[in-house]
Amino acid sequence: MSQPSPKGNFMQTMLIVLVLFMGFQLFFGNKQAPEKRPSKEILAKLQQYNKDVVEAKSRESALAAVTQEHSKLEAKIAEELQEKQIDAETAKTRKIEGMVILGDTLLKAGVAKNDTGPLTQAYYMLHGMDKTLGERLWAETPVTVTPGEKYAATTTTAKGVYDNLVAELRVQFEAHLINGVLPGFRIIDSLVALTGRVPAFSYAFAAVLLALLVRAIVWPLTQKQYMFGRQMSQLSPLIKEVKERYTDKKTGQVTDMAELNRRTMELYKEYGVNPMAGCLPMLIQIPFFLVIYQCMQNYRFEFQKGTFLWINEGLSRATNGFIAPNLGEKDNILIVIYAISMVVTAFLTPVSDPNNAKQQRIMSVSMSAIFSIMMFFYPLPSAFILYWVALNIFATWQMLHIYRLPAAPLVKKNAPGGGVFPTDTPVTFSGPNAASSTGKPVKHKPKKKK
């Protein structure tokens, strides 16, 4: 069994850290001290925070506390309902009141600060609640709020807050510059405009075209990453030999780990292979993912005008929302297709260490499964998932193309003692014996005896 490649170790470590973090958050992250106040009193406190934010009294501290107070309200309502201190109708009404007050507070804070952060937080909280609560409670349950300069009503509903959030986000997303430089909204809008803004084609085509453009930009980086994988695959038998030299045949345990690591690094140096070369191109691509994600988020309300094959209003109603009504909403079928594309890509990707092929496959499939499952719980625009599916297809095509090319033979670059092996590069000599310009020694005929 050979030593796992550094790239494999790095990705495995990151996966373990991610799983441990998620487990910690699941079991310990939401632990709170028992709340003694009744839910009605917590609602009154939320009303006070709403007033403080609107009137700019301790706005920052009130904004920081209002979300925590809402979490306590949710827990207390569930507790009172379980203990039969309130009935189901009262519990639902108070839950709606708390949600609307929090949403209204974040809305007015975002408008006052011209900040998409609170607006986006409120949007994700209210998104999809019309199906959970029912249209009547969503649109008709009145909640008292503090009137503001722009929104002067003293009562509102969940639908009213949601509609105001969407209106504000549309304006701010269109003007927002990603990292203060990149006009994400305009970039995607220009791609949509190329084909005349046709709802059944232009918006989906823009997502696929964006994936093609991004793949073209990162092509040289992924080229280096895949070529590094081929180098590591060629070097794997030599690494295996080094490990066998320092492994007890009876127990299978390494006898001298320090010496094994030293010899392995010497082998990398001897063949001029940087063991971290495969990680750098991969890390450089992460900013592209984040930028494209923000571009898609900024354009998500415009994507609601587009459809794609099965993604349309009619099928969405027929499946009770399982299928997205448009490209601006989450589509479960597209997430499944994305998961399949990730798994297929993982199995088609040649491993850098053939002796650890099973371990690397399991790691790749596990990461694909984790990301896919997370997508079911996050309202990503289906246009972004479509972009990612297209990106996976292009990446797989590039990978298979590269691995079908003939591989350059592994050549020693450096001598073990630190010197450099001579190459075939012509060397020019000067002087009386400059009979050759190839670096080869001049042959002298023996002198005739006199």
PyMOL commands that set and color helices and strands:
alter all, ss='L'
color gray80, all
select helices_A, chain A and resi 6-29+39-54+59-82+88-113+116-126+129-133+135-140+158-175+184-193+202-245+257-270+279-284+286-298+300-303+313-318+332-348+354-376+382-404
alter helices_A, ss='H'
color red, helices_A
select strands_A, chain A and resi 143-144+155-156
alter strands_A, ss='S'
color yellow, strands_A
deselect
rebuild
show_as cartoon
